[in-house]
Amino acid sequence: MRINCPLCGERDLAEFHYEGSSKLMARPKDENDTDAFHDYLHIRSNPAGLNNELWSHEYGCRAWLLICRDTNTHEILSIDLARDKKTKGSLD
Ligand SMILES: [Zn+2]
């Protein structure tokens, strides 16, 4: 798999690190609710199909990228710099 970094151009997947879904989860309000904190820290969705993801170009320019990828085919539909897309509460 190759990823076309907006700053560096097309690079091998090995230069990138998957950081998870770009959809931000709300931090539990009750800090003593261990079940809610467990889910907040460890439970992630694993959708089949289109997924908005956060990646970093860890061994390149170190930019954070928003990638829309089909998890069935690994086809990348869009790549944007996270700094250009960030909105309050969500990076989608
Ligand atoms: Zn880059």
PDB file of the backbone (N, CA, C, O) and the ligand in Angstrom, with CONECT records:
HET     ZN  A 101       1
ATOM      1  N   MET A   1       0.851  -1.181   0.000  1.00  0.00           N
ATOM      2  CA  MET A   1       0.000   0.000   0.000  1.00  0.00           C
ATOM      3  C   MET A   1       0.892   1.239   0.000  1.00  0.00           C
ATOM      4  O   MET A   1       1.908   1.287   0.694  1.00  0.00           O
ATOM      5  N   ARG A   2       0.499   2.233  -0.784  1.00  0.00           N
ATOM      6  CA  ARG A   2       1.234   3.487  -0.845  1.00  0.00           C
ATOM      7  C   ARG A   2       0.285   4.632  -0.520  1.00  0.00           C
ATOM      8  O   ARG A   2      -0.893   4.606  -0.878  1.00  0.00           O
ATOM      9  N   ILE A   3       0.817   5.630   0.162  1.00  0.00           N
ATOM     10  CA  ILE A   3       0.011   6.771   0.576  1.00  0.00           C
ATOM     11  C   ILE A   3       0.629   8.031  -0.010  1.00  0.00           C
ATOM     12  O   ILE A   3       1.840   8.241   0.058  1.00  0.00           O
ATOM     13  N   ASN A   4      -0.234   8.865  -0.589  1.00  0.00           N
ATOM     14  CA  ASN A   4       0.229  10.098  -1.232  1.00  0.00           C
ATOM     15  C   ASN A   4       0.147  11.251  -0.218  1.00  0.00           C
ATOM     16  O   ASN A   4      -0.880  11.922  -0.120  1.00  0.00           O
ATOM     17  N   CYS A   5       1.215  11.471   0.521  1.00  0.00           N
ATOM     18  CA  CYS A   5       1.261  12.553   1.503  1.00  0.00           C
ATOM     19  C   CYS A   5       1.151  13.894   0.760  1.00  0.00           C
ATOM     20  O   CYS A   5       1.862  14.110  -0.222  1.00  0.00           O
ATOM     21  N   PRO A   6       0.268  14.796   1.216  1.00  0.00           N
ATOM     22  CA  PRO A   6       0.132  16.089   0.537  1.00  0.00           C
ATOM     23  C   PRO A   6       1.431  16.905   0.528  1.00  0.00           C
ATOM     24  O   PRO A   6       1.615  17.755  -0.344  1.00  0.00           O
ATOM     25  N   LEU A   7       2.329  16.659   1.483  1.00  0.00           N
ATOM     26  CA  LEU A   7       3.570  17.430   1.557  1.00  0.00           C
ATOM     27  C   LEU A   7       4.750  16.728   0.888  1.00  0.00           C
ATOM     28  O   LEU A   7       5.624  17.393   0.333  1.00  0.00           O
ATOM     29  N   CYS A   8       4.790  15.393   0.933  1.00  0.00           N
ATOM     30  CA  CYS A   8       5.963  14.647   0.475  1.00  0.00           C
ATOM     31  C   CYS A   8       5.750  13.886  -0.824  1.00  0.00           C
ATOM     32  O   CYS A   8       6.717  13.491  -1.475  1.00  0.00           O
ATOM     33  N   GLY A   9       4.505  13.677  -1.205  1.00  0.00           N
ATOM     34  CA  GLY A   9       4.232  12.863  -2.377  1.00  0.00           C
ATOM     35  C   GLY A   9       4.015  11.408  -1.973  1.00  0.00           C
ATOM     36  O   GLY A   9       3.886  11.084  -0.793  1.00  0.00           O
ATOM     37  N   GLU A  10       3.979  10.532  -2.994  1.00  0.00           N
ATOM     38  CA  GLU A  10       3.667   9.124  -2.744  1.00  0.00           C
ATOM     39  C   GLU A  10       4.812   8.418  -2.025  1.00  0.00           C
ATOM     40  O   GLU A  10       5.968   8.481  -2.444  1.00  0.00           O
ATOM     41  N   ARG A  11       4.457   7.740  -0.925  1.00  0.00           N
ATOM     42  CA  ARG A  11       5.450   7.036  -0.104  1.00  0.00           C
ATOM     43  C   ARG A  11       4.901   5.669   0.298  1.00  0.00           C
ATOM     44  O   ARG A  11       3.699   5.416   0.220  1.00  0.00           O
ATOM     45  N   ASP A  12       5.802   4.804   0.726  1.00  0.00           N
ATOM     46  CA  ASP A  12       5.423   3.464   1.166  1.00  0.00           C
ATOM     47  C   ASP A  12       4.688   3.518   2.502  1.00  0.00           C
ATOM     48  O   ASP A  12       4.948   4.390   3.331  1.00  0.00           O
ATOM     49  N   LEU A  13       3.783   2.590   2.696  1.00  0.00           N
ATOM     50  CA  LEU A  13       3.005   2.497   3.934  1.00  0.00           C
ATOM     51  C   LEU A  13       3.900   2.443   5.175  1.00  0.00           C
ATOM     52  O   LEU A  13       3.514   2.944   6.232  1.00  0.00           O
ATOM     53  N   ALA A  14       5.073   1.850   5.062  1.00  0.00           N
ATOM     54  CA  ALA A  14       5.969   1.698   6.210  1.00  0.00           C
ATOM     55  C   ALA A  14       6.366   3.030   6.844  1.00  0.00           C
ATOM     56  O   ALA A  14       6.789   3.062   8.000  1.00  0.00           O
ATOM     57  N   GLU A  15       6.233   4.125   6.103  1.00  0.00           N
ATOM     58  CA  GLU A  15       6.588   5.444   6.646  1.00  0.00           C
ATOM     59  C   GLU A  15       5.475   6.049   7.493  1.00  0.00           C
ATOM     60  O   GLU A  15       5.682   7.062   8.161  1.00  0.00           O
ATOM     61  N   PHE A  16       4.297   5.434   7.468  1.00  0.00           N
ATOM     62  CA  PHE A  16       3.121   6.009   8.116  1.00  0.00           C
ATOM     63  C   PHE A  16       2.701   5.184   9.318  1.00  0.00           C
ATOM     64  O   PHE A  16       3.044   4.007   9.438  1.00  0.00           O
ATOM     65  N   HIS A  17       1.954   5.822  10.204  1.00  0.00           N
ATOM     66  CA  HIS A  17       1.410   5.138  11.377  1.00  0.00           C
ATOM     67  C   HIS A  17      -0.076   5.434  11.469  1.00  0.00           C
ATOM     68  O   HIS A  17      -0.499   6.590  11.432  1.00  0.00           O
ATOM     69  N   TYR A  18      -0.858   4.376  11.588  1.00  0.00           N
ATOM     70  CA  TYR A  18      -2.304   4.522  11.743  1.00  0.00           C
ATOM     71  C   TYR A  18      -2.599   4.933  13.174  1.00  0.00           C
ATOM     72  O   TYR A  18      -2.173   4.264  14.116  1.00  0.00           O
ATOM     73  N   GLU A  19      -3.324   6.027  13.341  1.00  0.00           N
ATOM     74  CA  GLU A  19      -3.601   6.555  14.683  1.00  0.00           C
ATOM     75  C   GLU A  19      -5.026   6.266  15.138  1.00  0.00           C
ATOM     76  O   GLU A  19      -5.365   6.522  16.294  1.00  0.00           O
ATOM     77  N   GLY A  20      -5.864   5.740  14.254  1.00  0.00           N
ATOM     78  CA  GLY A  20      -7.233   5.403  14.628  1.00  0.00           C
ATOM     79  C   GLY A  20      -8.255   6.211  13.850  1.00  0.00           C
ATOM     80  O   GLY A  20      -7.931   6.959  12.927  1.00  0.00           O
ATOM     81  N   SER A  21      -9.499   6.028  14.259  1.00  0.00           N
ATOM     82  CA  SER A  21     -10.596   6.747  13.617  1.00  0.00           C
ATOM     83  C   SER A  21     -10.431   8.244  13.860  1.00  0.00           C
ATOM     84  O   SER A  21      -9.943   8.663  14.910  1.00  0.00           O
ATOM     85  N   SER A  22     -10.843   9.040  12.879  1.00  0.00           N
ATOM     86  CA  SER A  22     -10.738  10.488  13.063  1.00  0.00           C
ATOM     87  C   SER A  22     -11.908  11.033  13.867  1.00  0.00           C
ATOM     88  O   SER A  22     -11.925  12.217  14.201  1.00  0.00           O
ATOM     89  N   LYS A  23     -12.879  10.195  14.181  1.00  0.00           N
ATOM     90  CA  LYS A  23     -14.016  10.655  14.970  1.00  0.00           C
ATOM     91  C   LYS A  23     -13.603  10.668  16.445  1.00  0.00           C
ATOM     92  O   LYS A  23     -13.249   9.633  17.009  1.00  0.00           O
ATOM     93  N   LEU A  24     -13.652  11.837  17.051  1.00  0.00           N
ATOM     94  CA  LEU A  24     -13.229  11.972  18.437  1.00  0.00           C
ATOM     95  C   LEU A  24     -14.317  11.459  19.371  1.00  0.00           C
ATOM     96  O   LEU A  24     -15.504  11.703  19.154  1.00  0.00           O
ATOM     97  N   MET A  25     -13.897  10.747  20.412  1.00  0.00           N
ATOM     98  CA  MET A  25     -14.834  10.249  21.409  1.00  0.00           C
ATOM     99  C   MET A  25     -14.899  11.243  22.566  1.00  0.00           C
ATOM    100  O   MET A  25     -13.908  11.885  22.914  1.00  0.00           O
ATOM    101  N   ALA A  26     -16.074  11.351  23.143  1.00  0.00           N
ATOM    102  CA  ALA A  26     -16.260  12.254  24.286  1.00  0.00           C
ATOM    103  C   ALA A  26     -15.678  11.605  25.548  1.00  0.00           C
ATOM    104  O   ALA A  26     -15.950  10.442  25.846  1.00  0.00           O
ATOM    105  N   ARG A  27     -14.879  12.375  26.273  1.00  0.00           N
ATOM    106  CA  ARG A  27     -14.300  11.886  27.519  1.00  0.00           C
ATOM    107  C   ARG A  27     -15.421  11.726  28.554  1.00  0.00           C
ATOM    108  O   ARG A  27     -16.249  12.626  28.698  1.00  0.00           O
ATOM    109  N   PRO A  28     -15.464  10.596  29.278  1.00  0.00           N
ATOM    110  CA  PRO A  28     -16.512  10.411  30.295  1.00  0.00           C
ATOM    111  C   PRO A  28     -16.453  11.519  31.341  1.00  0.00           C
ATOM    112  O   PRO A  28     -15.376  11.915  31.786  1.00  0.00           O
ATOM    113  N   LYS A  29     -17.632  12.012  31.724  1.00  0.00           N
ATOM    114  CA  LYS A  29     -17.695  13.094  32.706  1.00  0.00           C
ATOM    115  C   LYS A  29     -17.407  12.604  34.112  1.00  0.00           C
ATOM    116  O   LYS A  29     -16.812  13.327  34.912  1.00  0.00           O
ATOM    117  N   ASP A  30     -17.823  11.377  34.423  1.00  0.00           N
ATOM    118  CA  ASP A  30     -17.592  10.798  35.742  1.00  0.00           C
ATOM    119  C   ASP A  30     -16.237  10.074  35.735  1.00  0.00           C
ATOM    120  O   ASP A  30     -16.116   8.989  35.167  1.00  0.00           O
ATOM    121  N   GLU A  31     -15.224  10.675  36.365  1.00  0.00           N
ATOM    122  CA  GLU A  31     -13.875  10.092  36.337  1.00  0.00           C
ATOM    123  C   GLU A  31     -13.757   8.822  37.160  1.00  0.00           C
ATOM    124  O   GLU A  31     -12.738   8.137  37.082  1.00  0.00           O
ATOM    125  N   ASN A  32     -14.770   8.492  37.943  1.00  0.00           N
ATOM    126  CA  ASN A  32     -14.763   7.254  38.724  1.00  0.00           C
ATOM    127  C   ASN A  32     -15.491   6.112  38.022  1.00  0.00           C
ATOM    128  O   ASN A  32     -15.550   5.000  38.547  1.00  0.00           O
ATOM    129  N   ASP A  33     -16.037   6.371  36.862  1.00  0.00           N
ATOM    130  CA  ASP A  33     -16.748   5.347  36.097  1.00  0.00           C
ATOM    131  C   ASP A  33     -15.714   4.559  35.279  1.00  0.00           C
ATOM    132  O   ASP A  33     -15.408   4.913  34.141  1.00  0.00           O
ATOM    133  N   THR A  34     -15.187   3.494  35.875  1.00  0.00           N
ATOM    134  CA  THR A  34     -14.106   2.740  35.229  1.00  0.00           C
ATOM    135  C   THR A  34     -14.561   2.041  33.954  1.00  0.00           C
ATOM    136  O   THR A  34     -13.781   1.901  33.011  1.00  0.00           O
ATOM    137  N   ASP A  35     -15.819   1.601  33.916  1.00  0.00           N
ATOM    138  CA  ASP A  35     -16.314   0.962  32.683  1.00  0.00           C
ATOM    139  C   ASP A  35     -16.338   1.966  31.529  1.00  0.00           C
ATOM    140  O   ASP A  35     -15.939   1.645  30.410  1.00  0.00           O
ATOM    141  N   ALA A  36     -16.806   3.176  31.811  1.00  0.00           N
ATOM    142  CA  ALA A  36     -16.856   4.203  30.767  1.00  0.00           C
ATOM    143  C   ALA A  36     -15.436   4.576  30.318  1.00  0.00           C
ATOM    144  O   ALA A  36     -15.200   4.789  29.129  1.00  0.00           O
ATOM    145  N   PHE A  37     -14.502   4.653  31.252  1.00  0.00           N
ATOM    146  CA  PHE A  37     -13.122   4.976  30.882  1.00  0.00           C
ATOM    147  C   PHE A  37     -12.459   3.836  30.114  1.00  0.00           C
ATOM    148  O   PHE A  37     -11.657   4.078  29.211  1.00  0.00           O
ATOM    149  N   HIS A  38     -12.790   2.600  30.467  1.00  0.00           N
ATOM    150  CA  HIS A  38     -12.270   1.455  29.706  1.00  0.00           C
ATOM    151  C   HIS A  38     -12.704   1.565  28.245  1.00  0.00           C
ATOM    152  O   HIS A  38     -11.883   1.435  27.337  1.00  0.00           O
ATOM    153  N   ASP A  39     -13.997   1.807  28.025  1.00  0.00           N
ATOM    154  CA  ASP A  39     -14.508   1.936  26.658  1.00  0.00           C
ATOM    155  C   ASP A  39     -13.872   3.130  25.951  1.00  0.00           C
ATOM    156  O   ASP A  39     -13.522   3.040  24.775  1.00  0.00           O
ATOM    157  N   TYR A  40     -13.721   4.243  26.661  1.00  0.00           N
ATOM    158  CA  TYR A  40     -13.142   5.462  26.085  1.00  0.00           C
ATOM    159  C   TYR A  40     -11.701   5.218  25.609  1.00  0.00           C
ATOM    160  O   TYR A  40     -11.290   5.720  24.563  1.00  0.00           O
ATOM    161  N   LEU A  41     -10.954   4.451  26.384  1.00  0.00           N
ATOM    162  CA  LEU A  41      -9.541   4.235  26.067  1.00  0.00           C
ATOM    163  C   LEU A  41      -9.295   3.069  25.107  1.00  0.00           C
ATOM    164  O   LEU A  41      -8.353   3.109  24.315  1.00  0.00           O
ATOM    165  N   HIS A  42     -10.138   2.026  25.172  1.00  0.00           N
ATOM    166  CA  HIS A  42      -9.783   0.795  24.471  1.00  0.00           C
ATOM    167  C   HIS A  42     -10.755   0.308  23.409  1.00  0.00           C
ATOM    168  O   HIS A  42     -10.349  -0.444  22.523  1.00  0.00           O
ATOM    169  N   ILE A  43     -11.993   0.696  23.459  1.00  0.00           N
ATOM    170  CA  ILE A  43     -12.976   0.149  22.521  1.00  0.00           C
ATOM    171  C   ILE A  43     -13.062   1.049  21.286  1.00  0.00           C
ATOM    172  O   ILE A  43     -13.371   2.237  21.381  1.00  0.00           O
ATOM    173  N   ARG A  44     -12.785   0.462  20.147  1.00  0.00           N
ATOM    174  CA  ARG A  44     -12.841   1.199  18.883  1.00  0.00           C
ATOM    175  C   ARG A  44     -13.685   0.430  17.890  1.00  0.00           C
ATOM    176  O   ARG A  44     -13.754  -0.798  17.935  1.00  0.00           O
ATOM    177  N   SER A  45     -14.325   1.159  16.994  1.00  0.00           N
ATOM    178  CA  SER A  45     -15.090   0.489  15.957  1.00  0.00           C
ATOM    179  C   SER A  45     -14.124  -0.014  14.887  1.00  0.00           C
ATOM    180  O   SER A  45     -13.012   0.495  14.741  1.00  0.00           O
ATOM    181  N   ASN A  46     -14.566  -1.006  14.158  1.00  0.00           N
ATOM    182  CA  ASN A  46     -13.753  -1.573  13.093  1.00  0.00           C
ATOM    183  C   ASN A  46     -14.645  -1.783  11.880  1.00  0.00           C
ATOM    184  O   ASN A  46     -14.965  -2.916  11.522  1.00  0.00           O
ATOM    185  N   PRO A  47     -15.052  -0.667  11.241  1.00  0.00           N
ATOM    186  CA  PRO A  47     -16.048  -0.779  10.176  1.00  0.00           C
ATOM    187  C   PRO A  47     -15.483  -1.420   8.916  1.00  0.00           C
ATOM    188  O   PRO A  47     -14.309  -1.267   8.580  1.00  0.00           O
ATOM    189  N   ALA A  48     -16.366  -2.144   8.234  1.00  0.00           N
ATOM    190  CA  ALA A  48     -16.036  -2.669   6.906  1.00  0.00           C
ATOM    191  C   ALA A  48     -16.602  -1.689   5.896  1.00  0.00           C
ATOM    192  O   ALA A  48     -17.814  -1.483   5.830  1.00  0.00           O
ATOM    193  N   GLY A  49     -15.719  -1.083   5.108  1.00  0.00           N
ATOM    194  CA  GLY A  49     -16.166  -0.095   4.128  1.00  0.00           C
ATOM    195  C   GLY A  49     -15.470   1.224   4.363  1.00  0.00           C
ATOM    196  O   GLY A  49     -14.341   1.257   4.851  1.00  0.00           O
ATOM    197  N   LEU A  50     -16.139   2.316   4.016  1.00  0.00           N
ATOM    198  CA  LEU A  50     -15.533   3.642   4.122  1.00  0.00           C
ATOM    199  C   LEU A  50     -15.297   4.020   5.574  1.00  0.00           C
ATOM    200  O   LEU A  50     -16.179   3.861   6.418  1.00  0.00           O
ATOM    201  N   ASN A  51     -14.115   4.518   5.855  1.00  0.00           N
ATOM    202  CA  ASN A  51     -13.752   4.900   7.209  1.00  0.00           C
ATOM    203  C   ASN A  51     -12.876   6.151   7.144  1.00  0.00           C
ATOM    204  O   ASN A  51     -11.936   6.226   6.352  1.00  0.00           O
ATOM    205  N   ASN A  52     -13.200   7.128   7.988  1.00  0.00           N
ATOM    206  CA  ASN A  52     -12.358   8.327   8.095  1.00  0.00           C
ATOM    207  C   ASN A  52     -11.316   8.068   9.169  1.00  0.00           C
ATOM    208  O   ASN A  52     -11.652   7.800  10.323  1.00  0.00           O
ATOM    209  N   GLU A  53     -10.048   8.150   8.781  1.00  0.00           N
ATOM    210  CA  GLU A  53      -8.960   7.738   9.659  1.00  0.00           C
ATOM    211  C   GLU A  53      -7.935   8.843   9.850  1.00  0.00           C
ATOM    212  O   GLU A  53      -7.761   9.719   9.003  1.00  0.00           O
ATOM    213  N   LEU A  54      -7.272   8.771  10.976  1.00  0.00           N
ATOM    214  CA  LEU A  54      -6.182   9.691  11.288  1.00  0.00           C
ATOM    215  C   LEU A  54      -4.868   8.920  11.186  1.00  0.00           C
ATOM    216  O   LEU A  54      -4.692   7.888  11.833  1.00  0.00           O
ATOM    217  N   TRP A  55      -3.955   9.428  10.373  1.00  0.00           N
ATOM    218  CA  TRP A  55      -2.643   8.814  10.173  1.00  0.00           C
ATOM    219  C   TRP A  55      -1.578   9.875  10.431  1.00  0.00           C
ATOM    220  O   TRP A  55      -1.844  11.072  10.333  1.00  0.00           O
ATOM    221  N   SER A  56      -0.388   9.430  10.757  1.00  0.00           N
ATOM    222  CA  SER A  56       0.736  10.363  10.825  1.00  0.00           C
ATOM    223  C   SER A  56       1.823   9.881   9.870  1.00  0.00           C
ATOM    224  O   SER A  56       2.033   8.679   9.708  1.00  0.00           O
ATOM    225  N   HIS A  57       2.507  10.827   9.244  1.00  0.00           N
ATOM    226  CA  HIS A  57       3.639  10.484   8.381  1.00  0.00           C
ATOM    227  C   HIS A  57       4.879  10.457   9.263  1.00  0.00           C
ATOM    228  O   HIS A  57       5.740  11.335   9.205  1.00  0.00           O
ATOM    229  N   GLU A  58       4.932   9.416  10.079  1.00  0.00           N
ATOM    230  CA  GLU A  58       5.895   9.329  11.179  1.00  0.00           C
ATOM    231  C   GLU A  58       7.351   9.351  10.718  1.00  0.00           C
ATOM    232  O   GLU A  58       8.188   9.986  11.360  1.00  0.00           O
ATOM    233  N   TYR A  59       7.660   8.679   9.634  1.00  0.00           N
ATOM    234  CA  TYR A  59       9.052   8.633   9.159  1.00  0.00           C
ATOM    235  C   TYR A  59       9.243   9.520   7.932  1.00  0.00           C
ATOM    236  O   TYR A  59      10.090   9.249   7.081  1.00  0.00           O
ATOM    237  N   GLY A  60       8.445  10.579   7.857  1.00  0.00           N
ATOM    238  CA  GLY A  60       8.549  11.557   6.777  1.00  0.00           C
ATOM    239  C   GLY A  60       8.468  12.940   7.382  1.00  0.00           C
ATOM    240  O   GLY A  60       9.291  13.313   8.218  1.00  0.00           O
ATOM    241  N   CYS A  61       7.479  13.695   6.961  1.00  0.00           N
ATOM    242  CA  CYS A  61       7.340  15.081   7.418  1.00  0.00           C
ATOM    243  C   CYS A  61       6.658  15.184   8.785  1.00  0.00           C
ATOM    244  O   CYS A  61       6.580  16.272   9.355  1.00  0.00           O
ATOM    245  N   ARG A  62       6.163  14.059   9.313  1.00  0.00           N
ATOM    246  CA  ARG A  62       5.505  13.981  10.626  1.00  0.00           C
ATOM    247  C   ARG A  62       4.154  14.693  10.653  1.00  0.00           C
ATOM    248  O   ARG A  62       3.625  14.976  11.728  1.00  0.00           O
ATOM    249  N   ALA A  63       3.594  14.984   9.482  1.00  0.00           N
ATOM    250  CA  ALA A  63       2.270  15.616   9.410  1.00  0.00           C
ATOM    251  C   ALA A  63       1.190  14.614   9.801  1.00  0.00           C
ATOM    252  O   ALA A  63       1.335  13.408   9.604  1.00  0.00           O
ATOM    253  N   TRP A  64       0.104  15.144  10.360  1.00  0.00           N
ATOM    254  CA  TRP A  64      -1.081  14.353  10.660  1.00  0.00           C
ATOM    255  C   TRP A  64      -2.010  14.459   9.472  1.00  0.00           C
ATOM    256  O   TRP A  64      -2.262  15.549   8.957  1.00  0.00           O
ATOM    257  N   LEU A  65      -2.525  13.303   9.037  1.00  0.00           N
ATOM    258  CA  LEU A  65      -3.329  13.246   7.824  1.00  0.00           C
ATOM    259  C   LEU A  65      -4.709  12.683   8.122  1.00  0.00           C
ATOM    260  O   LEU A  65      -4.858  11.781   8.946  1.00  0.00           O
ATOM    261  N   LEU A  66      -5.701  13.215   7.457  1.00  0.00           N
ATOM    262  CA  LEU A  66      -7.054  12.655   7.479  1.00  0.00           C
ATOM    263  C   LEU A  66      -7.240  11.885   6.182  1.00  0.00           C
ATOM    264  O   LEU A  66      -7.188  12.455   5.093  1.00  0.00           O
ATOM    265  N   ILE A  67      -7.452  10.606   6.312  1.00  0.00           N
ATOM    266  CA  ILE A  67      -7.567   9.743   5.147  1.00  0.00           C
ATOM    267  C   ILE A  67      -8.923   9.061   5.161  1.00  0.00           C
ATOM    268  O   ILE A  67      -9.314   8.464   6.164  1.00  0.00           O
ATOM    269  N   CYS A  68      -9.639   9.149   4.047  1.00  0.00           N
ATOM    270  CA  CYS A  68     -10.866   8.387   3.871  1.00  0.00           C
ATOM    271  C   CYS A  68     -10.482   7.146   3.076  1.00  0.00           C
ATOM    272  O   CYS A  68     -10.041   7.238   1.930  1.00  0.00           O
ATOM    273  N   ARG A  69     -10.658   5.971   3.706  1.00  0.00           N
ATOM    274  CA  ARG A  69     -10.177   4.721   3.107  1.00  0.00           C
ATOM    275  C   ARG A  69     -11.272   3.672   3.173  1.00  0.00           C
ATOM    276  O   ARG A  69     -12.023   3.589   4.145  1.00  0.00           O
ATOM    277  N   ASP A  70     -11.346   2.873   2.116  1.00  0.00           N
ATOM    278  CA  ASP A  70     -12.257   1.722   2.113  1.00  0.00           C
ATOM    279  C   ASP A  70     -11.490   0.565   2.741  1.00  0.00           C
ATOM    280  O   ASP A  70     -10.504   0.086   2.181  1.00  0.00           O
ATOM    281  N   THR A  71     -11.950   0.119   3.909  1.00  0.00           N
ATOM    282  CA  THR A  71     -11.216  -0.922   4.636  1.00  0.00           C
ATOM    283  C   THR A  71     -11.353  -2.294   3.975  1.00  0.00           C
ATOM    284  O   THR A  71     -10.606  -3.217   4.301  1.00  0.00           O
ATOM    285  N   ASN A  72     -12.302  -2.432   3.049  1.00  0.00           N
ATOM    286  CA  ASN A  72     -12.422  -3.706   2.325  1.00  0.00           C
ATOM    287  C   ASN A  72     -11.365  -3.828   1.235  1.00  0.00           C
ATOM    288  O   ASN A  72     -10.795  -4.899   1.029  1.00  0.00           O
ATOM    289  N   THR A  73     -11.106  -2.716   0.535  1.00  0.00           N
ATOM    290  CA  THR A  73     -10.204  -2.757  -0.617  1.00  0.00           C
ATOM    291  C   THR A  73      -8.888  -2.014  -0.382  1.00  0.00           C
ATOM    292  O   THR A  73      -7.953  -2.153  -1.171  1.00  0.00           O
ATOM    293  N   HIS A  74      -8.806  -1.234   0.686  1.00  0.00           N
ATOM    294  CA  HIS A  74      -7.673  -0.350   1.003  1.00  0.00           C
ATOM    295  C   HIS A  74      -7.549   0.817   0.028  1.00  0.00           C
ATOM    296  O   HIS A  74      -6.547   1.533   0.034  1.00  0.00           O
ATOM    297  N   GLU A  75      -8.568   1.007  -0.808  1.00  0.00           N
ATOM    298  CA  GLU A  75      -8.571   2.161  -1.717  1.00  0.00           C
ATOM    299  C   GLU A  75      -8.680   3.445  -0.887  1.00  0.00           C
ATOM    300  O   GLU A  75      -9.520   3.546   0.007  1.00  0.00           O
ATOM    301  N   ILE A  76      -7.831   4.410  -1.191  1.00  0.00           N
ATOM    302  CA  ILE A  76      -7.868   5.700  -0.510  1.00  0.00           C
ATOM    303  C   ILE A  76      -8.633   6.679  -1.376  1.00  0.00           C
ATOM    304  O   ILE A  76      -8.274   6.925  -2.528  1.00  0.00           O
ATOM    305  N   LEU A  77      -9.714   7.246  -0.794  1.00  0.00           N
ATOM    306  CA  LEU A  77     -10.564   8.154  -1.558  1.00  0.00           C
ATOM    307  C   LEU A  77     -10.161   9.606  -1.391  1.00  0.00           C
ATOM    308  O   LEU A  77     -10.357  10.406  -2.306  1.00  0.00           O
ATOM    309  N   SER A  78      -9.597   9.968  -0.235  1.00  0.00           N
ATOM    310  CA  SER A  78      -9.133  11.344  -0.049  1.00  0.00           C
ATOM    311  C   SER A  78      -8.063  11.385   1.038  1.00  0.00           C
ATOM    312  O   SER A  78      -8.047  10.569   1.959  1.00  0.00           O
ATOM    313  N   ILE A  79      -7.170  12.364   0.900  1.00  0.00           N
ATOM    314  CA  ILE A  79      -6.124  12.609   1.892  1.00  0.00           C
ATOM    315  C   ILE A  79      -6.026  14.117   2.095  1.00  0.00           C
ATOM    316  O   ILE A  79      -5.857  14.873   1.138  1.00  0.00           O
ATOM    317  N   ASP A  80      -6.134  14.544   3.347  1.00  0.00           N
ATOM    318  CA  ASP A  80      -6.016  15.961   3.670  1.00  0.00           C
ATOM    319  C   ASP A  80      -5.116  16.129   4.887  1.00  0.00           C
ATOM    320  O   ASP A  80      -4.998  15.225   5.714  1.00  0.00           O
ATOM    321  N   LEU A  81      -4.491  17.283   4.987  1.00  0.00           N
ATOM    322  CA  LEU A  81      -3.736  17.604   6.195  1.00  0.00           C
ATOM    323  C   LEU A  81      -4.733  17.878   7.321  1.00  0.00           C
ATOM    324  O   LEU A  81      -5.679  18.645   7.135  1.00  0.00           O
ATOM    325  N   ALA A  82      -4.532  17.261   8.484  1.00  0.00           N
ATOM    326  CA  ALA A  82      -5.458  17.447   9.610  1.00  0.00           C
ATOM    327  C   ALA A  82      -5.510  18.909  10.029  1.00  0.00           C
ATOM    328  O   ALA A  82      -6.564  19.396  10.438  1.00  0.00           O
ATOM    329  N   ARG A  83      -4.400  19.605   9.933  1.00  0.00           N
ATOM    330  CA  ARG A  83      -4.374  21.005  10.364  1.00  0.00           C
ATOM    331  C   ARG A  83      -5.321  21.872   9.530  1.00  0.00           C
ATOM    332  O   ARG A  83      -5.776  22.919   9.991  1.00  0.00           O
ATOM    333  N   ASP A  84      -5.616  21.434   8.306  1.00  0.00           N
ATOM    334  CA  ASP A  84      -6.515  22.192   7.443  1.00  0.00           C
ATOM    335  C   ASP A  84      -7.976  21.833   7.654  1.00  0.00           C
ATOM    336  O   ASP A  84      -8.859  22.557   7.195  1.00  0.00           O
ATOM    337  N   LYS A  85      -8.249  20.723   8.342  1.00  0.00           N
ATOM    338  CA  LYS A  85      -9.611  20.219   8.473  1.00  0.00           C
ATOM    339  C   LYS A  85     -10.139  20.254   9.889  1.00  0.00           C
ATOM    340  O   LYS A  85     -11.337  20.048  10.089  1.00  0.00           O
ATOM    341  N   LYS A  86      -9.312  20.502  10.871  1.00  0.00           N
ATOM    342  CA  LYS A  86      -9.714  20.381  12.262  1.00  0.00           C
ATOM    343  C   LYS A  86     -10.873  21.326  12.593  1.00  0.00           C
ATOM    344  O   LYS A  86     -10.838  22.523  12.309  1.00  0.00           O
ATOM    345  N   THR A  87     -11.902  20.729  13.206  1.00  0.00           N
ATOM    346  CA  THR A  87     -13.029  21.510  13.701  1.00  0.00           C
ATOM    347  C   THR A  87     -13.277  21.098  15.134  1.00  0.00           C
ATOM    348  O   THR A  87     -12.836  20.028  15.552  1.00  0.00           O
ATOM    349  N   LYS A  88     -13.959  21.904  15.880  1.00  0.00           N
ATOM    350  CA  LYS A  88     -14.192  21.628  17.292  1.00  0.00           C
ATOM    351  C   LYS A  88     -15.005  20.340  17.455  1.00  0.00           C
ATOM    352  O   LYS A  88     -16.099  20.218  16.903  1.00  0.00           O
ATOM    353  N   GLY A  89     -14.466  19.381  18.215  1.00  0.00           N
ATOM    354  CA  GLY A  89     -15.191  18.175  18.550  1.00  0.00           C
ATOM    355  C   GLY A  89     -15.056  17.037  17.562  1.00  0.00           C
ATOM    356  O   GLY A  89     -15.397  15.904  17.900  1.00  0.00           O
ATOM    357  N   SER A  90     -14.578  17.287  16.367  1.00  0.00           N
ATOM    358  CA  SER A  90     -14.480  16.214  15.399  1.00  0.00           C
ATOM    359  C   SER A  90     -13.501  16.582  14.303  1.00  0.00           C
ATOM    360  O   SER A  90     -13.357  17.749  13.940  1.00  0.00           O
ATOM    361  N   LEU A  91     -12.836  15.573  13.786  1.00  0.00           N
ATOM    362  CA  LEU A  91     -11.948  15.787  12.649  1.00  0.00           C
ATOM    363  C   LEU A  91     -12.560  15.267  11.370  1.00  0.00           C
ATOM    364  O   LEU A  91     -11.903  15.282  10.329  1.00  0.00           O
ATOM    365  N   ASP A  92     -13.819  14.798  11.411  1.00  0.00           N
ATOM    366  CA  ASP A  92     -14.490  14.296  10.214  1.00  0.00           C
ATOM    367  C   ASP A  92     -14.778  15.412   9.240  1.00  0.00           C
ATOM    368  O   ASP A  92     -15.342  15.169   8.172  1.00  0.00           O
TER     369      ASP A  92
HETATM  370 ZN    ZN A 101       4.763  13.724   4.494  1.00  0.00          ZN2+
END
